[in-house]
Structures are given as structure tokens and as C-alpha cells.
Amino acid sequence: MQVNPYVAFNGDCEAAFTFYEQHLGGKIGTLFRYAGTPFAADAPPGWDNKVMHGSVTLGDLVLMGADVVPDKYEQPKGFSFLLHLKTAAEADAVIEALATDGRIVVQPEKTFWADRFAVVIDRFGVQWTINGGEGGSS
């Protein structure tokens, strides 16, 4: 069995996947568009090029998602993607990128488990929990 997270986006799936590719070292997979599919009739005008289904690989994880038509869209909630980075500096760079036009929920700090820990909701409404470094007392 394989389990993949699937995220609903509010018309900005491709922008999110491009952002994750750029800032998280991901690789975008195939993006299927609404145009030419049986779902095209359900999409609002101007949605032909929106993502009906797509994926981006982040490390060992294949994140899947789609643009959900506006009357069915609900912002993601109740979960977080957990990122482990080798150093606090790497974590700081990711935190800064994800927080751009998003918001920091838990400010970056040193904890007993990580040199850097933070929680960020990115501009696409996706929550990320970030750990950087090994932590412990200093």
C-alpha cells in the first residue's frame, strides 16, 4: 500500500507546486488540466488550464493536489506537513520562504528537540511544521 497526501487548492495548485519546487527542492510531476476531461463541464469559465490533478515530489514524499472549483473548496486544516532540515540556517531559509505572503503561527525558536522549530501557514493555506538541526541543550 502507498499513501499520498492530497491537498485541495483554491485555483493556485500550479503556483503552489512551482513554489514548492523552487523553495523546497521539489520536482513537479504531470499536471492534468480540466480542459479536455470529463470534469471540464464542472469547472467554471476560465478554468480550462487549472490543475484537475497533479503532483510534486518533495524528498521521498509525493504530494498530490488539485484546484477545487470555488463552490466546493475548503481551506486545508487539521494537519501539517513536517519538514526536517539538517541545520537551523536551512530551516530559517525555508521558514522565510514559506512565510512570504503567508503567516508564522509559531515563531522560530530553539527547543530541546531542534535548533530551530517553527510553524508556518504558507500563502496557499497549507500548514508546515519545520525542525532544523538536532537541538538539545547548549
Helices and strands as residue ranges (DSSP letters): E 6-9, H 13-24, E 27-33, G 40-42, E 51-58, E 61-67, G 70-72, E 81-85, H 88-99, E 103-109, E 116-121, E 127-132
